[in-house]
Amino acid sequence: MAAHLDVERIKSESRALRGTLHESLKDPTTAAVAEADTVITKFHGIYQQDDRDQREPRREARLEPAYSFMIRVRVPGGVVTPAQWLALDKIAADIANGTLRLTTRQAVQFHGVAKEDLAGLIQRIDAVLMDSLAACGDVNRNVMCHVQPEAGPVHEQALAWSKRLSEHLTPRTTAYREIWIDGEPLEKPVVEEDPIYGKTYLPRKFKAGIAIPPVNDIDIYSQDLGFIAIAEGDQLIGFNLSVGGGMGCSHGDAETFPRLADVIGFLKPDDLLNVAEAVVTIQRDFGNREQRKRARFKYTLEDRGLDWFKAELELRTGIRLEAARPFHFEHNGDRYGWQQWRDGRWQCTLFVENGRLYPQALAPLKPIVSECATDVRLTPNQNLVIAGVEQDDRERVEQALIEGGLVGDRSASAIRRHSMACVALPSCGLAMSEAERYLPDLVGLIEELAERHDIADQPITLRMSGCPNGCSRPYLAEIGLVGRAPGRYNLYLGAAFNGSRLNRLDLDNANEAAILERIDALFAGFVADRQAGEHFGDYLVRSGQVAAVGHGREVNAR
Ligand code: SF4
């Protein structure tokens, strides 16, 4: 988002997210939309981007940048029906760049869509009951939910709540249908003021999710608003409420920092929507609208304090939270391979490197999904679950996966399986360095080090972002890499394997050789000194190689 744009004014004057999109879409003189409309399209799940690899040659040729659009489809809880999956697959081939990008928030993205194809694409996802509304923008985005089956009926209950939460916090505007589905503005459009978001929506993006202990796959501590499911047997009895997590910061700006969410109490399931709405409206009313870099909910909590927040929450809901119930998390990753559901059916979790599904992977998935699965699940770590496979079909699915080369989880090292990168170059306008296109090569070099030190089987979380916004949640990785400039990264170390402790800056603006040298030395120390069952990040802290981070402000302090 261009820094000079007056985002608050654009939102306020947008007539419930209409802006001048009708005119922009009809303008044949450019592949872009009007600059102010780039703010509005985000609320519709659409980012205008340009191919940064082509910027210079096009500038020299006096051509406008190679504009195209990214569309993010909202998938609450990450569950996609076979019909929806087949539609996504076909749209990727027909309209987008042939790939599907699974995101770190269980959504799915199309890249490389031309302006004139946007409406057609959205009509096709609408036909299978999907949408992109509020997948981006200053609103609550895709609601996440744990996808693994161990929790049985508790997962079903949590998933249902994630869908209700998503529906409750979706903007009420009819602009989405009017612009993309119906195609023509109503004679006199009903410009409704949103009952939750008002005219100016939230000061910044807002993220929510539901975790089911002991798995912290959604990285609950990174969410603005989190619900930690508490169960007795197979019955969900309520949620611990967590507030104020967030990843982004700016290089060299101590006023910005990643922050772990605070767990502040327990509530009954029936209070979830009431509490969630109150948290959102508190941020709507008290969030910083003067400085976008300080506009996330985490800064509202930092500036005003948790006691103020709890009092405000109680005032708005009439609910006094009970003391948080005990829980513990073991890891923040996915469990790969086959797992059996309680009813005897199976699911298979596939490793998808950095969430990118190319045509050669999409083709063999089609018959598997349409003939053998009840649904497909998108994980919070950019992986894919083939779900609801009958015992009799398991062998057939297994063979098809092998023939289609879709068993990467079994050949990939433990480090690669725990790696994750954001999109970054060439399409993200904020990227300072490569991420998705580079991480696979860097992982190969780190794998060589791991093999040399005989720790190739050691799971270590490794996450890379092309800028400090941290879309791949790098500050919660045992090894985090955040782009500074082409070929240069900040190296962060020492987060907890279960996502409950942030990492700390170790090398500033380092190149590949310096990063590998540092990791090599730390692997040597880990092998020599680790305790039984100890994870790499915990070792770094225990051994004093990295000072544990107590507060997010310390992440960038060495
Ligand atoms: Fe773009 Fe930065 Fe997010 Fe990566 S972390 S996708 S570079 S905004």
Boltz pocket constraint, residues with backbone or C-beta under 6 A from the ligand:
constraints:
  - pocket:
      binder: B
      contacts: [[A, 422], [A, 423], [A, 424], [A, 425], [A, 428], [A, 429], [A, 430], [A, 431], [A, 432], [A, 433], [A, 435], [A, 465], [A, 466], [A, 467], [A, 468], [A, 469], [A, 470], [A, 471], [A, 472]]
      max_distance: 6.0
